[in-house]
Every structure is written in structure tokens, then in C-alpha cells.
Amino acid sequence: MTSKELLYVEDALGHEQFMKSCCCETSKQLQDVQLASYIGELEQKHTEIFNKFLNLL
């Protein structure tokens, strides 16, 4: 993996980590159960994407 590709993966990991934390905090604050559930699903999706990028390293 080139250094440029490594920088891209590291950047993507940071973005996915940020999205996971945003989803987690948002779902805790929502009162609408369906919306909170959907945001929880998004958090899981970002966790999966994070793990896929991590496996590239």
C-alpha cells in the first residue's frame, strides 16, 4: 500500500469513527423510538464500514 493510499484509509477511518460517535450520541438524545432505532442502524452500518477499512491495514 502506498503512503497516499494509507493516508486515504486513515482519513476514512477517522470519518467513520466520527459518524459512529455522532450516531451514538444522537440516538441517545432522540425521543422518537423509530427514529432512534434508525439512527442505531446507521451506527451499526458505520461500524461495519470502519471495520472494512481497518481490515485493509
HTML snippet that shows the backbone in 3Dmol.js (N, CA, C, O; Angstrom):
<script src="https://3Dmol.org/build/3Dmol-min.js"></script>
<div id="view" style="width:600px;height:400px;position:relative"></div>
<script>
const pdb = `
ATOM      1  N   MET A   1       0.851  -1.172   0.000  1.00  0.00           N
ATOM      2  CA  MET A   1       0.000   0.000   0.000  1.00  0.00           C
ATOM      3  C   MET A   1       0.896   1.234   0.000  1.00  0.00           C
ATOM      4  O   MET A   1       1.835   1.339   0.790  1.00  0.00           O
ATOM      5  N   THR A   2       0.592   2.153  -0.890  1.00  0.00           N
ATOM      6  CA  THR A   2       1.394   3.370  -0.973  1.00  0.00           C
ATOM      7  C   THR A   2       1.072   4.292   0.202  1.00  0.00           C
ATOM      8  O   THR A   2       0.070   4.110   0.894  1.00  0.00           O
ATOM      9  N   SER A   3       1.926   5.271   0.411  1.00  0.00           N
ATOM     10  CA  SER A   3       1.688   6.204   1.516  1.00  0.00           C
ATOM     11  C   SER A   3       0.419   7.027   1.269  1.00  0.00           C
ATOM     12  O   SER A   3      -0.288   7.386   2.211  1.00  0.00           O
ATOM     13  N   LYS A   4       0.137   7.324  -0.007  1.00  0.00           N
ATOM     14  CA  LYS A   4      -1.069   8.079  -0.329  1.00  0.00           C
ATOM     15  C   LYS A   4      -2.318   7.248  -0.018  1.00  0.00           C
ATOM     16  O   LYS A   4      -3.303   7.764   0.510  1.00  0.00           O
ATOM     17  N   GLU A   5      -2.263   5.968  -0.349  1.00  0.00           N
ATOM     18  CA  GLU A   5      -3.390   5.082  -0.047  1.00  0.00           C
ATOM     19  C   GLU A   5      -3.565   4.925   1.461  1.00  0.00           C
ATOM     20  O   GLU A   5      -4.692   4.895   1.956  1.00  0.00           O
ATOM     21  N   LEU A   6      -2.470   4.827   2.179  1.00  0.00           N
ATOM     22  CA  LEU A   6      -2.529   4.716   3.635  1.00  0.00           C
ATOM     23  C   LEU A   6      -3.160   5.967   4.245  1.00  0.00           C
ATOM     24  O   LEU A   6      -3.965   5.865   5.171  1.00  0.00           O
ATOM     25  N   LEU A   7      -2.805   7.133   3.740  1.00  0.00           N
ATOM     26  CA  LEU A   7      -3.413   8.372   4.228  1.00  0.00           C
ATOM     27  C   LEU A   7      -4.917   8.382   3.968  1.00  0.00           C
ATOM     28  O   LEU A   7      -5.691   8.837   4.810  1.00  0.00           O
ATOM     29  N   TYR A   8      -5.330   7.882   2.804  1.00  0.00           N
ATOM     30  CA  TYR A   8      -6.751   7.817   2.485  1.00  0.00           C
ATOM     31  C   TYR A   8      -7.481   6.907   3.468  1.00  0.00           C
ATOM     32  O   TYR A   8      -8.548   7.265   3.968  1.00  0.00           O
ATOM     33  N   VAL A   9      -6.919   5.743   3.747  1.00  0.00           N
ATOM     34  CA  VAL A   9      -7.559   4.792   4.674  1.00  0.00           C
ATOM     35  C   VAL A   9      -7.629   5.384   6.072  1.00  0.00           C
ATOM     36  O   VAL A   9      -8.648   5.256   6.750  1.00  0.00           O
ATOM     37  N   GLU A  10      -6.558   6.028   6.507  1.00  0.00           N
ATOM     38  CA  GLU A  10      -6.560   6.652   7.831  1.00  0.00           C
ATOM     39  C   GLU A  10      -7.611   7.755   7.916  1.00  0.00           C
ATOM     40  O   GLU A  10      -8.291   7.892   8.933  1.00  0.00           O
ATOM     41  N   ASP A  11      -7.743   8.532   6.857  1.00  0.00           N
ATOM     42  CA  ASP A  11      -8.744   9.586   6.808  1.00  0.00           C
ATOM     43  C   ASP A  11     -10.149   8.984   6.855  1.00  0.00           C
ATOM     44  O   ASP A  11     -11.017   9.468   7.582  1.00  0.00           O
ATOM     45  N   ALA A  12     -10.360   7.939   6.085  1.00  0.00           N
ATOM     46  CA  ALA A  12     -11.664   7.274   6.063  1.00  0.00           C
ATOM     47  C   ALA A  12     -12.001   6.684   7.429  1.00  0.00           C
ATOM     48  O   ALA A  12     -13.152   6.748   7.863  1.00  0.00           O
ATOM     49  N   LEU A  13     -11.016   6.114   8.107  1.00  0.00           N
ATOM     50  CA  LEU A  13     -11.239   5.587   9.453  1.00  0.00           C
ATOM     51  C   LEU A  13     -11.676   6.698  10.406  1.00  0.00           C
ATOM     52  O   LEU A  13     -12.576   6.507  11.225  1.00  0.00           O
ATOM     53  N   GLY A  14     -11.041   7.840  10.293  1.00  0.00           N
ATOM     54  CA  GLY A  14     -11.407   8.973  11.142  1.00  0.00           C
ATOM     55  C   GLY A  14     -12.829   9.438  10.879  1.00  0.00           C
ATOM     56  O   GLY A  14     -13.571   9.752  11.810  1.00  0.00           O
ATOM     57  N   HIS A  15     -13.203   9.481   9.615  1.00  0.00           N
ATOM     58  CA  HIS A  15     -14.561   9.901   9.270  1.00  0.00           C
ATOM     59  C   HIS A  15     -15.598   8.901   9.784  1.00  0.00           C
ATOM     60  O   HIS A  15     -16.636   9.294  10.316  1.00  0.00           O
ATOM     61  N   GLU A  16     -15.317   7.633   9.625  1.00  0.00           N
ATOM     62  CA  GLU A  16     -16.261   6.616  10.089  1.00  0.00           C
ATOM     63  C   GLU A  16     -16.370   6.619  11.610  1.00  0.00           C
ATOM     64  O   GLU A  16     -17.460   6.434  12.152  1.00  0.00           O
ATOM     65  N   GLN A  17     -15.260   6.826  12.299  1.00  0.00           N
ATOM     66  CA  GLN A  17     -15.293   6.915  13.758  1.00  0.00           C
ATOM     67  C   GLN A  17     -16.143   8.100  14.195  1.00  0.00           C
ATOM     68  O   GLN A  17     -16.922   7.997  15.142  1.00  0.00           O
ATOM     69  N   PHE A  18     -15.991   9.230  13.499  1.00  0.00           N
ATOM     70  CA  PHE A  18     -16.778  10.416  13.802  1.00  0.00           C
ATOM     71  C   PHE A  18     -18.265  10.148  13.575  1.00  0.00           C
ATOM     72  O   PHE A  18     -19.093  10.523  14.405  1.00  0.00           O
ATOM     73  N   MET A  19     -18.608   9.506  12.462  1.00  0.00           N
ATOM     74  CA  MET A  19     -20.010   9.205  12.161  1.00  0.00           C
ATOM     75  C   MET A  19     -20.599   8.243  13.195  1.00  0.00           C
ATOM     76  O   MET A  19     -21.750   8.399  13.603  1.00  0.00           O
ATOM     77  N   LYS A  20     -19.816   7.253  13.617  1.00  0.00           N
ATOM     78  CA  LYS A  20     -20.288   6.329  14.657  1.00  0.00           C
ATOM     79  C   LYS A  20     -20.613   7.074  15.938  1.00  0.00           C
ATOM     80  O   LYS A  20     -21.658   6.843  16.548  1.00  0.00           O
ATOM     81  N   SER A  21     -19.719   7.969  16.349  1.00  0.00           N
ATOM     82  CA  SER A  21     -19.943   8.691  17.608  1.00  0.00           C
ATOM     83  C   SER A  21     -21.124   9.655  17.488  1.00  0.00           C
ATOM     84  O   SER A  21     -21.885   9.825  18.441  1.00  0.00           O
ATOM     85  N   CYS A  22     -21.280  10.286  16.324  1.00  0.00           N
ATOM     86  CA  CYS A  22     -22.431  11.178  16.112  1.00  0.00           C
ATOM     87  C   CYS A  22     -23.736  10.396  16.183  1.00  0.00           C
ATOM     88  O   CYS A  22     -24.694  10.837  16.818  1.00  0.00           O
ATOM     89  N   CYS A  23     -23.774   9.255  15.544  1.00  0.00           N
ATOM     90  CA  CYS A  23     -24.985   8.429  15.562  1.00  0.00           C
ATOM     91  C   CYS A  23     -25.308   7.954  16.979  1.00  0.00           C
ATOM     92  O   CYS A  23     -26.467   7.954  17.393  1.00  0.00           O
ATOM     93  N   CYS A  24     -24.281   7.555  17.709  1.00  0.00           N
ATOM     94  CA  CYS A  24     -24.480   7.073  19.074  1.00  0.00           C
ATOM     95  C   CYS A  24     -25.066   8.167  19.949  1.00  0.00           C
ATOM     96  O   CYS A  24     -26.054   7.944  20.648  1.00  0.00           O
ATOM     97  N   GLU A  25     -24.466   9.343  19.916  1.00  0.00           N
ATOM     98  CA  GLU A  25     -24.947  10.455  20.734  1.00  0.00           C
ATOM     99  C   GLU A  25     -26.351  10.897  20.313  1.00  0.00           C
ATOM    100  O   GLU A  25     -27.189  11.204  21.161  1.00  0.00           O
ATOM    101  N   THR A  26     -26.602  10.927  19.020  1.00  0.00           N
ATOM    102  CA  THR A  26     -27.909  11.356  18.517  1.00  0.00           C
ATOM    103  C   THR A  26     -29.005  10.392  18.936  1.00  0.00           C
ATOM    104  O   THR A  26     -30.076  10.815  19.371  1.00  0.00           O
ATOM    105  N   SER A  27     -28.740   9.092  18.805  1.00  0.00           N
ATOM    106  CA  SER A  27     -29.772   8.109  19.149  1.00  0.00           C
ATOM    107  C   SER A  27     -30.121   8.154  20.636  1.00  0.00           C
ATOM    108  O   SER A  27     -31.256   7.863  21.013  1.00  0.00           O
ATOM    109  N   LYS A  28     -29.158   8.514  21.481  1.00  0.00           N
ATOM    110  CA  LYS A  28     -29.427   8.643  22.915  1.00  0.00           C
ATOM    111  C   LYS A  28     -30.325   9.837  23.231  1.00  0.00           C
ATOM    112  O   LYS A  28     -31.071   9.818  24.209  1.00  0.00           O
ATOM    113  N   GLN A  29     -30.248  10.872  22.399  1.00  0.00           N
ATOM    114  CA  GLN A  29     -30.985  12.097  22.669  1.00  0.00           C
ATOM    115  C   GLN A  29     -32.381  12.119  22.066  1.00  0.00           C
ATOM    116  O   GLN A  29     -33.212  12.940  22.456  1.00  0.00           O
ATOM    117  N   LEU A  30     -32.647  11.229  21.121  1.00  0.00           N
ATOM    118  CA  LEU A  30     -33.940  11.250  20.436  1.00  0.00           C
ATOM    119  C   LEU A  30     -35.041  10.641  21.290  1.00  0.00           C
ATOM    120  O   LEU A  30     -34.825   9.653  21.992  1.00  0.00           O
ATOM    121  N   GLN A  31     -36.219  11.239  21.221  1.00  0.00           N
ATOM    122  CA  GLN A  31     -37.370  10.707  21.940  1.00  0.00           C
ATOM    123  C   GLN A  31     -38.225   9.823  21.041  1.00  0.00           C
ATOM    124  O   GLN A  31     -38.947   8.955  21.531  1.00  0.00           O
ATOM    125  N   ASP A  32     -38.151  10.036  19.732  1.00  0.00           N
ATOM    126  CA  ASP A  32     -38.885   9.230  18.769  1.00  0.00           C
ATOM    127  C   ASP A  32     -38.201   7.864  18.659  1.00  0.00           C
ATOM    128  O   ASP A  32     -37.059   7.771  18.208  1.00  0.00           O
ATOM    129  N   VAL A  33     -38.894   6.820  19.067  1.00  0.00           N
ATOM    130  CA  VAL A  33     -38.313   5.484  19.137  1.00  0.00           C
ATOM    131  C   VAL A  33     -37.909   4.970  17.754  1.00  0.00           C
ATOM    132  O   VAL A  33     -36.839   4.381  17.596  1.00  0.00           O
ATOM    133  N   GLN A  34     -38.757   5.192  16.762  1.00  0.00           N
ATOM    134  CA  GLN A  34     -38.448   4.714  15.415  1.00  0.00           C
ATOM    135  C   GLN A  34     -37.220   5.417  14.841  1.00  0.00           C
ATOM    136  O   GLN A  34     -36.360   4.785  14.227  1.00  0.00           O
ATOM    137  N   LEU A  35     -37.153   6.715  15.047  1.00  0.00           N
ATOM    138  CA  LEU A  35     -36.006   7.467  14.548  1.00  0.00           C
ATOM    139  C   LEU A  35     -34.727   7.056  15.279  1.00  0.00           C
ATOM    140  O   LEU A  35     -33.671   6.918  14.663  1.00  0.00           O
ATOM    141  N   ALA A  36     -34.826   6.865  16.575  1.00  0.00           N
ATOM    142  CA  ALA A  36     -33.660   6.423  17.353  1.00  0.00           C
ATOM    143  C   ALA A  36     -33.194   5.048  16.885  1.00  0.00           C
ATOM    144  O   ALA A  36     -31.995   4.779  16.828  1.00  0.00           O
ATOM    145  N   SER A  37     -34.144   4.184  16.553  1.00  0.00           N
ATOM    146  CA  SER A  37     -33.805   2.856  16.044  1.00  0.00           C
ATOM    147  C   SER A  37     -33.090   2.956  14.702  1.00  0.00           C
ATOM    148  O   SER A  37     -32.104   2.259  14.463  1.00  0.00           O
ATOM    149  N   TYR A  38     -33.589   3.820  13.834  1.00  0.00           N
ATOM    150  CA  TYR A  38     -32.951   4.015  12.534  1.00  0.00           C
ATOM    151  C   TYR A  38     -31.528   4.548  12.688  1.00  0.00           C
ATOM    152  O   TYR A  38     -30.615   4.086  12.004  1.00  0.00           O
ATOM    153  N   ILE A  39     -31.339   5.506  13.572  1.00  0.00           N
ATOM    154  CA  ILE A  39     -30.006   6.060  13.815  1.00  0.00           C
ATOM    155  C   ILE A  39     -29.092   4.975  14.381  1.00  0.00           C
ATOM    156  O   ILE A  39     -27.899   4.948  14.078  1.00  0.00           O
ATOM    157  N   GLY A  40     -29.644   4.084  15.197  1.00  0.00           N
ATOM    158  CA  GLY A  40     -28.869   2.951  15.707  1.00  0.00           C
ATOM    159  C   GLY A  40     -28.420   2.035  14.578  1.00  0.00           C
ATOM    160  O   GLY A  40     -27.307   1.510  14.604  1.00  0.00           O
ATOM    161  N   GLU A  41     -29.284   1.845  13.588  1.00  0.00           N
ATOM    162  CA  GLU A  41     -28.914   1.044  12.412  1.00  0.00           C
ATOM    163  C   GLU A  41     -27.793   1.728  11.629  1.00  0.00           C
ATOM    164  O   GLU A  41     -26.877   1.069  11.137  1.00  0.00           O
ATOM    165  N   LEU A  42     -27.874   3.045  11.519  1.00  0.00           N
ATOM    166  CA  LEU A  42     -26.804   3.787  10.840  1.00  0.00           C
ATOM    167  C   LEU A  42     -25.482   3.634  11.585  1.00  0.00           C
ATOM    168  O   LEU A  42     -24.422   3.511  10.972  1.00  0.00           O
ATOM    169  N   GLU A  43     -25.558   3.644  12.904  1.00  0.00           N
ATOM    170  CA  GLU A  43     -24.343   3.458  13.708  1.00  0.00           C
ATOM    171  C   GLU A  43     -23.721   2.092  13.414  1.00  0.00           C
ATOM    172  O   GLU A  43     -22.504   1.978  13.270  1.00  0.00           O
ATOM    173  N   GLN A  44     -24.555   1.062  13.325  1.00  0.00           N
ATOM    174  CA  GLN A  44     -24.056  -0.272  13.011  1.00  0.00           C
ATOM    175  C   GLN A  44     -23.427  -0.307  11.615  1.00  0.00           C
ATOM    176  O   GLN A  44     -22.388  -0.937  11.414  1.00  0.00           O
ATOM    177  N   LYS A  45     -24.058   0.370  10.656  1.00  0.00           N
ATOM    178  CA  LYS A  45     -23.527   0.418   9.294  1.00  0.00           C
ATOM    179  C   LYS A  45     -22.158   1.089   9.272  1.00  0.00           C
ATOM    180  O   LYS A  45     -21.244   0.615   8.596  1.00  0.00           O
ATOM    181  N   HIS A  46     -22.010   2.190  10.009  1.00  0.00           N
ATOM    182  CA  HIS A  46     -20.721   2.873  10.058  1.00  0.00           C
ATOM    183  C   HIS A  46     -19.674   2.023  10.784  1.00  0.00           C
ATOM    184  O   HIS A  46     -18.487   2.098  10.466  1.00  0.00           O
ATOM    185  N   THR A  47     -20.100   1.231  11.739  1.00  0.00           N
ATOM    186  CA  THR A  47     -19.181   0.308  12.403  1.00  0.00           C
ATOM    187  C   THR A  47     -18.679  -0.725  11.410  1.00  0.00           C
ATOM    188  O   THR A  47     -17.490  -1.046  11.395  1.00  0.00           O
ATOM    189  N   GLU A  48     -19.575  -1.249  10.582  1.00  0.00           N
ATOM    190  CA  GLU A  48     -19.183  -2.224   9.563  1.00  0.00           C
ATOM    191  C   GLU A  48     -18.197  -1.607   8.569  1.00  0.00           C
ATOM    192  O   GLU A  48     -17.191  -2.224   8.220  1.00  0.00           O
ATOM    193  N   ILE A  49     -18.487  -0.403   8.125  1.00  0.00           N
ATOM    194  CA  ILE A  49     -17.598   0.279   7.173  1.00  0.00           C
ATOM    195  C   ILE A  49     -16.242   0.532   7.824  1.00  0.00           C
ATOM    196  O   ILE A  49     -15.206   0.340   7.188  1.00  0.00           O
ATOM    197  N   PHE A  50     -16.240   0.963   9.085  1.00  0.00           N
ATOM    198  CA  PHE A  50     -14.999   1.195   9.829  1.00  0.00           C
ATOM    199  C   PHE A  50     -14.164  -0.074   9.861  1.00  0.00           C
ATOM    200  O   PHE A  50     -12.958  -0.040   9.614  1.00  0.00           O
ATOM    201  N   ASN A  51     -14.814  -1.199  10.167  1.00  0.00           N
ATOM    202  CA  ASN A  51     -14.089  -2.473  10.252  1.00  0.00           C
ATOM    203  C   ASN A  51     -13.538  -2.899   8.899  1.00  0.00           C
ATOM    204  O   ASN A  51     -12.456  -3.481   8.830  1.00  0.00           O
ATOM    205  N   LYS A  52     -14.269  -2.615   7.817  1.00  0.00           N
ATOM    206  CA  LYS A  52     -13.771  -2.956   6.474  1.00  0.00           C
ATOM    207  C   LYS A  52     -12.511  -2.150   6.148  1.00  0.00           C
ATOM    208  O   LYS A  52     -11.534  -2.683   5.623  1.00  0.00           O
ATOM    209  N   PHE A  53     -12.556  -0.856   6.470  1.00  0.00           N
ATOM    210  CA  PHE A  53     -11.346  -0.044   6.245  1.00  0.00           C
ATOM    211  C   PHE A  53     -10.196  -0.505   7.125  1.00  0.00           C
ATOM    212  O   PHE A  53      -9.045  -0.537   6.688  1.00  0.00           O
ATOM    213  N   LEU A  54     -10.507  -0.859   8.354  1.00  0.00           N
ATOM    214  CA  LEU A  54      -9.456  -1.320   9.279  1.00  0.00           C
ATOM    215  C   LEU A  54      -8.808  -2.593   8.775  1.00  0.00           C
ATOM    216  O   LEU A  54      -7.605  -2.789   8.948  1.00  0.00           O
ATOM    217  N   ASN A  55      -9.592  -3.460   8.151  1.00  0.00           N
ATOM    218  CA  ASN A  55      -9.047  -4.713   7.619  1.00  0.00           C
ATOM    219  C   ASN A  55      -8.107  -4.495   6.432  1.00  0.00           C
ATOM    220  O   ASN A  55      -7.352  -5.394   6.063  1.00  0.00           O
ATOM    221  N   LEU A  56      -8.154  -3.303   5.836  1.00  0.00           N
ATOM    222  CA  LEU A  56      -7.233  -3.009   4.744  1.00  0.00           C
ATOM    223  C   LEU A  56      -5.813  -2.794   5.261  1.00  0.00           C
ATOM    224  O   LEU A  56      -4.849  -2.918   4.505  1.00  0.00           O
ATOM    225  N   LEU A  57      -5.685  -2.477   6.526  1.00  0.00           N
ATOM    226  CA  LEU A  57      -4.356  -2.220   7.092  1.00  0.00           C
ATOM    227  C   LEU A  57      -3.705  -3.482   7.494  1.00  0.00           C
ATOM    228  O   LEU A  57      -2.579  -3.465   7.991  1.00  0.00           O
TER     229      LEU A  57
END
`;
const viewer = $3Dmol.createViewer("view");
viewer.addModel(pdb, "pdb");
viewer.setStyle({}, {cartoon: {color: "spectrum"}});
viewer.zoomTo();
viewer.render();
</script>
